């Protein structure tokens, strides 16, 4: 069974020790991650390293915007597009 992009990211955020004090298990897909303090600038960097490694993509500095990283739903949509681009589809 294939794990969805959203579930992969959620599992990372919920299980990685770096986020354990700021992100609770079962957080909402629409939780504003940066605005609520769930993820700070170092947390974003950590997440980007994970995303690039996990999904075999490259995230450019200009792609680090609220429209891509505001919530789990935004991140999922952004990663889906990056994966499509990387696969040439």
VENQUI-V847135 format. One record per pair of residues at least 6 apart in sequence whose C-alpha atoms are under 6 Angstrom apart, sorted by the first residue. I is the first residue (numbers start at 1). J is the second residue. D is the distance in whole Angstrom. If there is no record, write none. Layout:
BEGIN
I | J | D
I | J | D
END
This chain:
BEGIN
6 | 76 | 5
14 | 25 | 6
22 | 38 | 5
23 | 38 | 5
29 | 72 | 5
29 | 73 | 6
30 | 71 | 5
31 | 71 | 6
32 | 70 | 5
32 | 71 | 5
33 | 39 | 6
33 | 70 | 6
33 | 71 | 6
52 | 58 | 6
68 | 74 | 5
68 | 75 | 5
68 | 78 | 6
69 | 75 | 5
END
